[in-house]
Amino acid sequence: MFSDRVKIFIKSGKGGDGHVSFRRELYVPAGGPDGGDGGKGGDVIFVVDKSINTLNEYRNNKKYCAENGQDGMKKRCHGRDGEDIILKVPEGTIIKDTETGKVIADMSHDNDREVILRGGNGGKGNQHYATPTMQAPKYAQPGQNAREMFVTLELKVIADVGLIGFPNVGKSTFLSRVTNAKPKIANYHFTTLNPNLGVVDLPGADGFVIADIPGLIEGASQGIGLGYEFLRHIERTKVLIHVVDAASTEGRDPINDINAINAELESYDIGLTKKPQIIAANKTDVFYGDEEETVLSMLKDEYEPKGIKVFPISAVSGKGVKELLYHVREVLNSLDDTPVIFEREYFEHKEEFSNEPYTVEYDEEEDMYVIEGPRIERMLGYTNLESEKGFLFFQKFLKENGILDELEALGIEDGDTVRMYGLQFDYYK
């Protein structure tokens, strides 16, 4: 069974605890502290695997945990870092925080690897806490806690053009004619249970990617039938080809079909109805006499005044298909070619830090400003400071939570050192 939306639990690894121990050697009565640092916990990493096209792997196994970091050991031995867990997803997968529905990452185009949860940092061993006044510290830093959350994975196909229409109107036949895709074709409803993609090659013009989206029925926007499994995939497309059974071979009115599907698009997301739409009046090869001219006149009179061009075609014989495809290319050329990417929203959700304490103090012995507390640990656990977005989020966090104001109230000056657990940086206003 095709699966394009699943909910799973993910958890990064806990950082290993720092170790408390003292050097013990013959003839060395006071060897000093030698407790090693704990290892870093493993990250939860999502990567794009272009050899897969469904989320079926996640239907049965719902829990994924990275490895914990190893505790530090004596003789200054560092604990082993926990292994990352790599989760492979098809290109076009959206990762959302299940609780808020906010987008964490869009695994498409250039974004083929994303660290979603970072493992906890390992705690420092007692060797780091020796001072002239405390030469035998019996304290080591515990490892940073693991991060965990439920995420929802949604697959939204990446295609320039989407084929929409009721089941059994000829979308799969059309796709097989204009591309090298080999969709399953049969004379029953819901033949297409997952999107089929193909590349259209046009002599003398740029090609484009086209997708046969699963068939739609009325009530899909409320989840009836394939429901959201149909509608999600339209969100990335730029142009919609509305395939309709113009010959009414199953006794349905083509105008009613078009209006019914457009009503579902509007009910799901009003933005979908704003996408350029082209009507492919299919199955014209089965008309008798002047039936074709009558039906096409009705369709054109109804939709072309609304800017929706109607093309009579036969997906079986190929009649009218070339003209339709070149018109689609012209429409695509008139649109912005920026790919449809769902922007990251999760870091904008600041409430997760709002009720957790933190302290901002000046350490005279180390001559640096120290910021600590579970609120800070959580922020660092979420943030990849090596990325531009992560660093901008870090700066925004310091400003919006009043931390920069508190540092300035303590008298911090440009060039002074600030420490947040394992992170140190020079302050510049």
N, C-alpha and C positions, 0 to 999 in steps of 0.2 A: 504494500500500500504506500502511496506517495505521502510524504509528510513534509509540510512547509512551515509548521509552527509547533514548537515544543518548549516546555518549561523544564529547566534543570537547576540543580543546586551545585554551586561551585565554592571551593574553599582553598585558600592559599595555605602554605606551610607556616607553622609557628617558628619564630626564631629560637635557636638554641640558647639556653641560659649560660651566662658567664659562670666561670668556676672559681671557687674559693679554695686555694691551697697555698702551701708555703714550701720553699725550697728546703729539702732535707738531704744534706750530704755530710759525710764524715769530716770532722774538724771544721764544719761550718755551722756553728750553733744558731746563728740568726741569718738564714739565707734570704729572707724577704719573700714577698708574695710572688707566686708564679702561676696564678690561675689563668687559664686561656680563655679566649672569647668563644661565644657560641656561634654556630654556623647560621647563615641566613636561610629562612624558609623558602621553599620553592614557589615560583610564580604560577598563576593560571594564565596561559597564553593561548589565544585563538589565532589560527593561521588558515589562509585560503588554500584549498586543495582543488585544483581545476579538474581533477579526474572524477570528482563526485558532484552530483547535482540534486541531492535530496538531503534531508535531515533525519533519515530513517535510523541512522546509527544511535540517535539519542532518544528513540521512542521507548526502548526497554531499560537502558541504564540511565538513571536520572541523577546520579551523584558522582561528582568528580573532585578529587582532592589532591593537591600537591603534597610533596613530602615535607615533613618538619625538619628544621635544621638540627644538627647534633649539638648537644651541650659541649661547652668547653671542657678541657681536661688539664691536669697538672702539667708541670714543666712547660708552661706557656703554649701548650698544644691547642690549636684552633679546631673547633668542631667542624665537621664536614657540612657543607651547604646542602640543603634539601633539593631534590630533583624537581625541576619544573614539570608541570603537566601540560601537554600540547593537545589542544582540541582542534580537530580539522573540520572545516565547514566549507560548503560550496560558495563560490563567488556570488555576491549579492545578499549575503546574510546580514541582517540587522540584529545587533545585540542590545537588548533593553533591560533596564532594571524592572523586575516584575512588579515591585511594590508601587513605584511611581509611574511606570510606563515611559520613562525618559530614555532617550537613545544614548547608549554608552559608546557604541562603535558601529560604523557601517563598513563591512568587510567587502569593499568593492574598489575597482579601478586600482589606484596606486597603494591603497591600504590593504596589504596582504598579511600583515602580522600586527597583533595588538595585545599588549599586556593588560588584562582586565583587572586582575587582583595581584598585587605585589606581595611576596612573602614577607613575613616579619623580619626585621633586622635582628641579628644575633646580639645577645647581651655581652657587655664587656666584663672580662675577668677582673679579679681583685688586683692584678698587677697594675691596672691603670689608676688605682685610687690611693696609691702610696704618696704621702706628702712628708715634708720634714717633721711635721708634728704628729703624723699618724703613719708609722712605718710598717705596721702590720694590720692593714684593713681586713676586716672579716665580712666584707660586703662585696657582692658582685651584682652586676645589672641583670635582671631577668630578660629573657628574649621577648621581642615584641610579639604581641598576639597575632594569630592568624586572622585573615579577613574572610568573610563568608557572605554569600548572598544568593538569592534566587534570580536567575536571569531568564528572559524569554528570547528564544531565537526565532526570527522570522525570515523566510527566504522570499526575496522580491527579485524576480528575474531581471537581467540587464539586457534590454533590447530597445532599439529605436522605435520600433513599430509593434503594436499589439493587435492581434486579430481577436475581435469580440463578436459575439452573436450567440443565438440560442444553440443548444446541442443539435448536431446532425444537419447543419446548414451548409457544410462543405469547407469548414476552416482547415481541417487537416489535409483534405485533398488539394486545396489552394496552396498550402505550405509546401507540400511534396512536389508541386509543379514548379514553384518559383525558387526553391532552394534544394540543397542536397539532403535535407532532413528526411527521415524515414518514419513519420508518425504512424501509429496504429490507426487503421481506417476500417470501419465496419458500420453496418446500418442499424445502430441502436444508440440510445441516449447515453451520455457520459462516457463515450469511448475514450476521450482524452481526460485522464485523471491527473496528469502533471504537464506543465508547460513544455512544449517542444520548440526548440530554437533552431533557426537556420539563417544562413547568410545569403542575401540576394545580390547577385552580380549583374550589373547593368553595363552593357557596352557603351563606352563614351561618357559614363557618369559614375560617380562614387556609389558603391554598394551600401547596404545597411543590414542591420540585424533585425529579424522579424520573429515574433513569438506567437505560437498558437496557444492562447490562454484557455484553461478549462472552461467548458460550457456553462452558461448562466441560466438560471430560472428565476421567475419572479419570487421575491422574498429573500434573495441572496444577501442583501445588505443587512438582514436580520439573522443571517446565519443559516437560512434554509438551503437544503441541497449542499452544493459545494461552497456556497456562501462566501465567506471571507477568503477561502482558498483561491477563489477566482479573482476577487477584487484587489487583493494585495498586490498582485503582479502587475496591475495596470499602472501603479503609481510611478514607476521608473520610466515608462514609455513616453514618447513625445508626440506620437501620432497614433490615432486609432483607426483601423480599417474595420468597419462594421459590416460583416458578412451577413447577408440576409437571403433567405430562400424566396427569390422573386416569383418563382413558379408555383409557390404554395403546394409543394408536393405532399406535405403532411396536413394540408387543410388549414394552415394558419395564415393570418393576414400579415403581410410583410411590414406594413406601416405600424400596426399594433405591436409587432415584435420589436421594432426599432424604438418606439416610444417606451415600451416596458423596460427595455434594458437601460435606456438613458435615465429613466426614473430610478433604477437601482443605483446607477453611478452617482446620481445627485444625492440620493439618500445616504450613501456610504461616505462621500466626500464631494462637496460641491466643486472642488478644484478639478475633478476628473472630467466634468462636463465642459470645462474650458479648453481641454486639449483639442487640437484640430482633429476633425473626424471626416472620414471619407466612406461613402457607402458603396460596397461591392454587391451589386444585384446579381446574385449567383443563380446557376441552373437555368440560364436562358436557352440552353440547348434542348430543353424539353417543351418549350412553348409550341403552340399550334397557331397557325394563321397570324392574325394581327394582335394576339394576346400580349406579346412582348411589348409592342408599341404602347398599348393601353396601360399596362402595369408600369412601364418606365415613365410614362407621362405623369402618372399619379405620384410616383416617388419623387420625380424632379420638381413637380409643382409644390410638393409638400416641404422638401428639404433644401433645394438649391437657393430659394430666397433667404434661407437662414445661413447661407455660406457653406453648406455641406454638399459637395459635388457627388453626383451619382454616376457610377460606371457599370454598364451591363457587361457581365463576364460569364464565362463557363470555365470553372476550375478543371473540368474533365477534358474539354477540347482545347482550352487555352485561349479561346476567343476573348478579346478585350483586356487580357491580363497585362500585356506589355504597356498599353496606354495607362492603365492604372498605376503600375509600378513607377513609371517615369513621372507621373503626377505626384506620387508620394515623395519621390526624390526632390522635386521642386519645393514641396511644402517643407521638407526637412531643411533644405538650403536656406529657407526664409526664417528659420528658427535659430535661437541661440544654441550653439553646439556644446555648451557646457554640460557635462554629464549630471544626471540627477543623483545627488548625494545627500543623505540624511545627516544633518549636522549633529555633532555631539552636544548633548544637553545635560548629561548627568552631573558634570562638575559645577553646573549652575545651581544645583540643589544644595544649598548651604545648611539646611536645617540639621543635617546629620552631625554637624559639629557644634550646634548652637548651645546645647545644654551641658557641654563637657568643660571642665575647668582647665586652666593653664596658669603658669606663673612666668613672670618676666623679672629677672634679677641680675644684679651685677656681681660677678665673682672677683673679689679683689686679688685672691691668690693667683688665679689664672689670668687675670686682667682681660676678662671677656664678659660679654652679656650672654646669659643662659636663659633659654626659653624651654620649658618642660611642661609635661602634663599629658593625660590621655587624649585631650583634644588635639594636641600637636602630633602625638604618635599616630593618631587616626589619619590626620591630614597627610603626613609623610607616607603612610602605608598606601594611600590612594594615588599619590601623585608621582608621575615619572618626570623627574626634574631634568632628564636628559632630552626631553622633547620640548619644542617651543610652546605647545599648548600647555603642557604640564608646568613649565616655568612661569608662564603668564598667570595660570591659576594660582600658583604659589604666591606670586606678588600680590594678586588680588585678595587672597586669603589674609595676608599680613595686614593689608590696608583696611579691608572691610571689618575685620575683627578687632581693630584698635591696637594691634600689637606694635605697629610702627609708632603710634602716638605714645605708647607706654615706654618704648625705648628712648624716644626723644625726651620724655619727662625725666628719665634717669640720667640724662646728660650725654647720650651717645653722640659721637662725632664721626665725620667721614673717615673711613679707614679702620675704625674699631672692629673687633672680631665678635661675631655672634655665633653661638653654638645651639643647635637643636639636635640633641642626641648624637647620632653619627655624622651629622651635617654641620660644617663650619663654613662661614662666608664673611667677607668684609662688607661692612655697611657703607653704602653711599646713597645720599638723599637724591 
